[in-house]
Each structure stands twice: as C-alpha cells, then as structure tokens.
C-alpha cells in the first residue's frame, strides 16, 4: 500500500509538470528546457527505483519555477492537497490489488469519517483542545485507510464518534 501511495504521488507530479511543460505559455524557454530536463531525470530515477532522488528532483522543479518567476508553473501542493491527489491517483491501482470486500469496507469507513468530521466542524464554540483532538484522530484514521487497515480505521472512527456524542452531535 505504501509503495502504491508513493508511486501515485510521483505519478501525479509527473503528469502535472508534463502538462505544464507541453503547454505554450510564452514563458522563458531556457527555464522551461531546464525544467523539462529535470523532469526527465526524475522519471529515470523513479523508473530505477530511486524514489527519494525522484522526489528531490520534483521538489527542485517547484523551487526553480518559483525562483524564475514563472507565473503559470505548477505550485507545490500543501501536504493535505498532495495526500488527496496521491489517494486519487492510487485509487485505480488499488482496485487491482485489494479485494472488493476490503475496498468496500475502507470506502464505507471513509464516508463515515468524512460525515462525522464535517458535523464536528460545525459545532459552535468548540474548544481548541477538542478541535486538535479531532484533527489528530482524523489524521490517524486517514493513515489507517491509506495503509488499508480497516481495524485501525474503525478504532479511530469510534474515537471520533465518542467526541461527537460528547459534543452533542449525532455521529
């Protein structure tokens, strides 16, 4: 599972950068050529199993584009957006690897987590400690889902439901 997520993270970045570099934006051709070369090096590194090197090269691309002031270049996604994008990319591959019943179980837990979390975010006057606990539990549940571990995800969902009951929210 973890390898699938890492591969999806790089695949997403490769697709985003390829789309940008194939577009005609009128930006500095030398910088774009350098970015294209770095993208190719990142693809080669990934193909050779050097995922750390590939991720470093992709990070370098974001930095180079920012420093060059390229207005249309992709911006480095924040951690949450990067995770969501990787999950979205990994979905297709997971369908081939995970049994149907496990996928359905994980999807069901994810829906309950989303709904319960959304309901808790609307609680008026929620104190900072409870808010922090909700974020922490939600993150743990998300990691359990990413690792296809329904038992751990369900345990975190139950913790979130307990907070919801404590706050007077129907879980």
LUMSE-315409 format. One record per residue: residue in one letter; x, y, z of N, C-alpha, C, O, CB in turn. Coordinates in steps of 0.02 Angstrom, whole numbers, plus 50000, padded with zeros to 5 digits. Each point is the difference from the previous one (the first is absolute). Glycine has a CB too. Example, Ala and Ser with C-alpha at 12.3 -4.5 7.8 and 13.67 -1.06 7.14 Angstrom:
2
A506604971650390499555005950000500455006050000500524999950033498534994250029;S500775011249902500425005950003499615005550037500255005550008500344991349884;
This chain:
171
X500414994050000499595006050000500435006350000499885004649961499224989150100;X501405006449982500425005950006500355001449934500045005849978500134991950145;X500084997149844500345000849936499525002849948500195004249959500594986350069;X498615007149973499505002549952499885007450010499965003849952499494984950046;X500515013450066499895007250014500605004249977499915005349972499374991550127;X501335000749914500595003749979500035000549924500155005349972500464990950130;X499244998249864499995000149927499475004949974500125003649952500274984550046;X499045012050034499465004549979500205007350010499845004349958499314986950071;X501205010250025500225006950013500465002449944499935005549975499984992550149;X500564997849856500465001849946499635000349933500135004549960500824990350102;X498615000549925499635000049937499605006449991499995002849946499944984750060;X499765014750048499615006249997500465005949984499845004149956499344991350127;X501395005049951500465005549987500264999749928500055005249967500294994850154;X499824994049855500244999449931499465002349950500165003549952500574986950083;X498655007749977499465002049955499895007650001499905003149948499574985750069;X500555014150043499895007250006500555003849963499875004649962499564993850150;X501204999649900500555003449968500014998849925500155004649962500504994350143;X499194995149872499974998649928499485004449967500135002949947500244985350074;X499045012350010499475004249972500225007349994499885003349950499284988950098;X501165010250005500245006949999500535001049946499975004749961499794996350162;X500734994549874500555000849953499784999049927500335002549955500454993650134;X498685000349900499744999049932499555005849978499855000749941500214987050077;X499755016450029499575005849983500455005749975500585000750019498564996050069;X500585007349868500375005849975499805006150041499475002949991500594992349891;X500385006550164499845005550046500375006449984499845005350027499954986250060;X500715008249868500385005949983500525001850053500295005449997498734998649939;X501084991650112500495001450053500714998449975500094997149947499035000450142;X501365004449950500714999349984500174992949975499954995250038500315013550049;X499934990749849500134993349971500594996450033500014993950003499525010449890;X500974999450130500584996950031499814996850067500214994450015500545014049929;X498864995150094499784997350065499564993949988500054995050035500015016450018;X499504989149898499554994349985500414994049975499834994350017499235013849955;X501464993149990500424994549977500364996750059500074993950003500095011949886;X500074998350158500334997350060499504995950041500174994750025500625015249977;X498594992650004499494996350037499834993449964499914994950033499625016050010;X500444989349891499864993949961500554994850012499864994150008499545012849904;X501224995450089500574995550013499974997050070500134994150010500565012649909;X499144997550129499944997650070499434995050006500064995050036500395015950006;X499004990449923499444995350001500214993349971499834994750027499365014849962;X501184990649957500234993849970500464996250048499954993950006499975011349880;X500524998450149500444996950049499604996950057500174994750025500745013549946;X498564995250050499584997450053499644993749978499954995250038499895016450006;X499924988349894499684994049974500494994149997499814994450019499425012849913;X501384994050046500504994849997500154997450070500044994050011500465011149885;X499594999550152500144997950069499434995750028500134994950032500555015649985;X498714991449970499424996250023499994993149968499874995050034499485015649984;X500794989149918500004993649964500544995350027499924993949998499645012049900;X500984997050126500554996050027499904998450074500444997150032500335008149884;X498654996850111499864998650070500295004950050499974998950060499984989549907;X500335017050009500295005150044499475005450014500045005649976501124992249977;X498335000250086499435004550012500205006350039499735005449987499524984650011;X501215009350048500235005950038500325005249954499885006050007500294986850093;X500235004849855500335004449952499485003249954500045005949984501004987050020;X498485003149974499475002749956499605005450036499855005249970500084983749971;X499895010050122499635005050038500425006450009499735005549996499644985350064;X501285008449953500445005850008500025004149935500005006150002500694987650083;X499345002849858500015003649936499355003749987500005005649974500794985749982;X498655005650062499355003449992499985006250045499765005349978499674983749993;X500815010350090500015005850046500445005549971499845006050006499984986450093;X500735005749870500455004849968499635003849944500115005949990500884986850039;X498595003749935499625003249945499545005550027499975005449972500084983949963;X499605009250120499565005150030500415006150020499795005749989499424985350052;X501375007849990500435005550022500265004049940499995006250002500334987150099;X499925003349848500265003449940499465004449968500135005749981500684984850000;X498595006850012499465003749968499825006250041499885005449973499684983949977;X500425009950116499845005650044500545005449995499855005949993499534986450086;X501265005549924500565004849997500035003649933500205005849996500434987050084;X499175003749866500015003049933499405004649989499965003649950500664986450008;X498905009850088499415004249995499534998049944499685004349969501005004850076;X499274984549941499554997649948499285000150026499824996050043501104996749908;X498675011950023499335000950028499524994149988499534999250038500645012949945;X499954983949966499534994649984500254993150024499674995049990499965011749912;X500954993250128500294993650023499594997150058499695003750038501465000249925;X498864989550043499654996950056500295002450067500605001250005499144988849923;X499845010550121500235001850067500004993650042499584995649993499965016349997;X500954987850055500054994150043499364999550042499835004850036501444996149968;X498384993449993499394999450040500174999450074500524997350018498904997149884;X500135008150141500114999050071499924992650017499774996249958499825015650068;X500604986350033500004992950019499334996749991499954994449975500945008150106;X498585000949940499334997249995499804998949927499754994849981499945010850127;X500434999449850499824999549929500424994649966499744996349959499955015950039;X500954987350020500434994949971499754993050018499994995649957500995012350048;X498824991250057499724993550021499364998349962499914994449977500605007250136;X499055003449880499384998849965500134998249927499674995649972499745012450105;X501064995449892500174998649930500304993049993499834996449953500365015950027;X500244985850067500304993449998499474994650009500014994949965501075009850080;X498454996450002499464995250010499594999249936499814994549981500155008450141;X499895002849847499614999949938500354996049946499694996049965499815015250065;X501154989849963500394996349951500064992650018500014995749956500625014850018;X499414988050090500094993150022499374995849994500034993949998500845010250080;X498554999149918499364996449999499984994549945499794994450013499665015950031;X500764991549897499974995249945500444993950012499814994349988499955015149934;X500844991950103500464994450013499754995850058500074993950000500885013049956;X498764996350094499754996350058499434995349980499924994650028500415014950047;X499284992649876499454995849976500264993349974499664994950005499675015449966;X501274989850002500294993849973500334995850054500074993949991500125012149901;X500014997050164500384996550051499574997650058500104994450025500885012649943;X498554997150054499604998350059499374996149981499705001349948500745008950109;X499374985049985499374996449989499405004850005500035005050036500494984450010;X498965009249919499415004349997499715001350070499845005750016499914989849869;X500184999350156499705001050066500435004650044499725003950038499774984749953;X501165011150004500435004450038499935007249975499965004650040500854986049980;X499185010349914499915006849972499355003050023499975005950019500714991049882;X498784999150097499345002650021500005001850073499715005050020499754988049892;X500875002950130500055001450071500375006550012499795004250040500194983449985;X500595013349941500395006150007499615006149976500025005350031501044988049955;X498595006049958499605005649974499455001950049499875006050010500374990249873;X499444998950147499465001350048500275003850061499705004850022499704984949939;X501175008050064500315003450058500185007249981499895004650039500564984450004;X499825011949897500205006749978499405004749997500055005950018500894989149916;X498495002550043499405004149997499775002050070499855005850012499814988549881;X500325000950153499805001550069500485005050032499795004550036499714984049973;X501155010849978500495004750026499885007149973500025004950038500824985849972;X499035009749926499885006549969499385003450029500025005950018500534989949876;X498915000450110499375002950025500065002050074499795005450019499584987649898;X500925002650123500085001550072500455006150009499865004350041499974983549988;X500725012449933500465005750005499675006449979500105005250032500844987249946;X498655007449969499655006049977499505002450053499955005950013500194990349868;X499514999150150499525001950052500365003150060499755004850029499484986049934;X501345006550055500375002850056500275006949985500055004250045500264984249990;X499875012949903500265006749983499475005450006500175005950004500644988749919;X498555003550077499475005050004499785001450072499555004050011500074992449876;X500695000150161499815001150070500225007050021500585001749995499534985850031;X499415016549999500185006850021500394999750067499844996050044499155008749896;X501504999650066500375000750063500444994050018500134998850058498955008349979;X501154989349914500434994250012500675002550027500325004349970499114989049938;X500795003950149500635002450030500594997549959499954995149963499525005250151;X501105003049895500594998649960500264992850011500214996849953500085015350053;X499684985550055500254993250015499584994749964500274995349973500145008850140;X498934996849887499574995249966500105000449925500024994849966499145006150127;X500915005149882500135000949928500654996449981500034996749948499365014450054;X501134989850038500644996849987499944992450002500304996549960500295013450089;X499024987549999499894992850006499644997349938500164994649976499805006550150;X499565002749849499634997949940500484999649940499974995249962498975010250082;X501484999649948500494999949946500484994150006500164996749950499765015850042;X500314986250068500474994650012499684993249984500314995949966500255011050123;X498854992049936499654993649989499844999249925500084994549973499435005950144;X500285004949852499854999749928500624998349960499974996149952499125012350063;X501484994450004500634998549965500204992750010500224996749953500145015250062;X499564985650046500164993050014499544995449959500234995049972500165008050145;X498984998849879499534996049961500195000149926499964994949966499135007550117;X501105003449893500215000649930500614995749985500034996849948499525014750050;X500934988350049500584995749990499804992749999500254996149960500475012550096;X498824989549988499784993050002499664998249934500104994549974499755006250151;X499755003949848499684998749936500524999449944499964995649957499025010550082;X501524998349963500534999849949500374993450001500234997649949499895014750061;X499944984850049500354993650008499534994049993500204994350012500635011450061;X498554995749909499494994749992499924995950063499984993849997500285005849881;X499715003850179499934996750065499325001850030499965004850040501314995449978;X498204996149964499335001950022499904999750076499615003950028499984992049863;X500754999650143499934999450073500235006450034499655002850043500514984849950;X500435014849987500265006250030499565006049980499885004450041501294990849956;X498605004949941499575005649978499355000150038499755005350020500774994149866;X499194994650125499374999650039500105002350072499575003350029500064987249898;X500945007750102500165002150068500025007650005499745003050047500924986349972;X499665013949932500035007449999499315003049988499845005250028501354994249932;X498414997449998499325002349988499604999850064499625004650015500444991449866;X500024998750157499644999550064500225005550048499595002750037500314984949948;X500745014050016500255005550041499685006649978499825004250042501274989749977;X498855007149916499695006149974499265000350017499745005350017501104994849890;X498824994250089499294999750018499905001550074499515003250019500294988449891;X500675006250133499955001550071500055007550012499645002750042500874986149985;X499935014549937500055007350006499355003249976499765004850031501494994849952;X498484997849963499375002849974499454999450052499635004850011500714992149871;X499604997350150499484999250052500125004850057499545003050027500324984949942;X500785012950051500185004650054499815007249983499835003950044501114988449989;X499095009449903499845006849978499265000849982499795005449979501384995749979;X498444993550050499295000449984499854999749926499495002549978500385004050125;X500574990449860499914999349927499834992849986500314995450027500495014149948;X498724989549981499834993149980500544997449954500125002849946498644999650066;X501584992150008500544997449959499764996449938500404997649960500275001350142;
